[in-house]
Structures are given as C-alpha cells and as structure tokens.
Amino acid sequence: MSTTARPASPIKLYRYPPSARCHKVQLFLSLLGLPVELIHIDLVAGDQKKPEFLQLNVFGHVPVIQDGDVTLADSDAILVYLAGKYDTGAWLPKDPVQAAEVQRWFSVSAGLLAFGPAAARQVKRSNAPFNLEEVQGRAHKLFAVMDQVLQKSPYLTGAHPTVADIANYTMTFLAPEGGVSLQPYPHIRAWLSRIEALPGFVPMQ
Ligand SMILES: N[C@@H](CCC(=O)N[C@@H](CS)C(=O)NCC(=O)O)C(=O)O
C-alpha cells in the first residue's frame, strides 16, 4: 500500500507476542510498509509495570509505539495515528459518516470483542477470572451480528478495508483459542481471508 511519508528511523513497537492488540499494530505497520523495531515486553514477568515502561504508558499496557518524538499507547489510537500520518487517506476516511462508522467499530474492538471472545481466550490461556460460558455466549451474539454485516459488505464499513477491519481482525481470528468456533460464521471467515490476502499481511507469530 502506498504511503505519503516515511519515518526517519524505524518505528519502535513495544509488544508482547501473544497479545492480539500488539499484533493489530504490527499488522498495520506491515500493511503500510513501514519499518519497525520490535521491542519485547514480557507481561508475565511484569515488564509493563516497571517505572521505565510506565513513562511510556501510565496505564502499564502494551502496545506502545515510539515514532521519533511521538510516544503513543492504545492499539486503536495508534492505528488512527499511523493512518493519519503515513497513509494517503483510504484506511481512515475523512468523510464524517464514514469516520463515524470506523469509530463505531473501534468501540466494538474495545468493548464487545474484548469482553467476549478475547476474554474467553484469556480464560483458556491464563485462567483469567471471567465466567467462560458467559463470555463465550457474548462472543457468539457479537459474531452473529458481524456475520450479517459482512454478508452485506466485504469489509466492516463498506467496500474497502479501513482501520476498523484491522482493529477487529486479530481478536476475531483468535476466537477459536477461547473455545469460540467460527464455523457458524461463513461471512466472518471470508472477511478474515480477505484481510489475510492484503499485500503486506503478517500473521501472528
Ligand atoms: N485499550 C488498550 C488496552 C491495552 C491492554 O489491555 N493491553 C494488555 C495486553 S493485550 C496489557 O498490556 N496487559 C497487561 C496488564 O494488564 O498488566 C489497547 O487497545 O491498547
């Protein structure tokens, strides 16, 4: 994908490899063809709560990027920054209605997706204190809706991919790790495949 500008040096991405939110940032950097330096933050060892990391993000969460003088946290906020700075406009539409549509899907990524399928994966991976049946149930309710949306259009906000798709891709792809099958959702599976076919796509390690 073409870019309007190039960073003077590789963008630093502080990340923990199993984190879906870190992957979505890494994915978007790759789709934009931007150089990246990956910096490992070990969430199990507690690196994210050390004073030097808290200077980068007071919340003590990954992902964080550093692009020259700019330090930014929050996966969806980072997508907005990267699209605004390095893309020609397609990934983050300026039209008010389309921009609002993208924002709506950021809310899904930070809400319904995080507290449904992503929470189920956390239970399975790290015994997180959620009720597995409850969060799996939320995941299926969300995916039933997403499947209908994706039956009508190839991407979440219409005919072309936007940061809304990148924001929601990884947690959706990983849903089976939380015991949430994607088999009942053919339109979601086709959407995942469309994203995986984009030039520059990188899978999670
Ligand atoms: N809204 C933030 C949430 C960031 C977040 O919760 N990151 C998790 C990893 S996916 C984290 O760093 N957890 C470490 C902890 O809670 O100590 C985003 O989208 O980046």
PDBQT file of the ligand as one rigid body, heavy atoms in Angstrom, charges set to zero:
ROOT
HETATM    1  N1  LIG A 301      -7.108  -0.199  25.272  1.00  0.00    +0.000 N 
HETATM    2  C1  LIG A 301      -5.768  -0.712  25.265  1.00  0.00    +0.000 C 
HETATM    3  C2  LIG A 301      -5.705  -1.953  26.143  1.00  0.00    +0.000 C 
HETATM    4  C3  LIG A 301      -4.275  -2.449  26.277  1.00  0.00    +0.000 C 
HETATM    5  C4  LIG A 301      -4.185  -3.742  27.063  1.00  0.00    +0.000 C 
HETATM    6  O1  LIG A 301      -5.090  -4.090  27.848  1.00  0.00    +0.000 OA
HETATM    7  N2  LIG A 301      -3.076  -4.454  26.858  1.00  0.00    +0.000 N 
HETATM    8  C5  LIG A 301      -2.839  -5.694  27.547  1.00  0.00    +0.000 C 
HETATM    9  C6  LIG A 301      -2.241  -6.729  26.572  1.00  0.00    +0.000 C 
HETATM   10  S1  LIG A 301      -3.361  -7.121  25.255  1.00  0.00    +0.000 SA
HETATM   11  C7  LIG A 301      -1.793  -5.478  28.624  1.00  0.00    +0.000 C 
HETATM   12  O2  LIG A 301      -0.819  -4.793  28.411  1.00  0.00    +0.000 OA
HETATM   13  N3  LIG A 301      -1.994  -6.114  29.796  1.00  0.00    +0.000 N 
HETATM   14  C8  LIG A 301      -1.017  -6.070  30.841  1.00  0.00    +0.000 C 
HETATM   15  C9  LIG A 301      -1.588  -5.824  32.191  1.00  0.00    +0.000 C 
HETATM   16  O3  LIG A 301      -2.829  -5.659  32.307  1.00  0.00    +0.000 OA
HETATM   17  O4  LIG A 301      -0.804  -5.780  33.127  1.00  0.00    +0.000 OA
HETATM   18  C10 LIG A 301      -5.332  -1.008  23.820  1.00  0.00    +0.000 C 
HETATM   19  O5  LIG A 301      -6.195  -1.254  22.962  1.00  0.00    +0.000 OA
HETATM   20  O6  LIG A 301      -4.134  -0.965  23.536  1.00  0.00    +0.000 OA
ENDROOT
TORSDOF 0
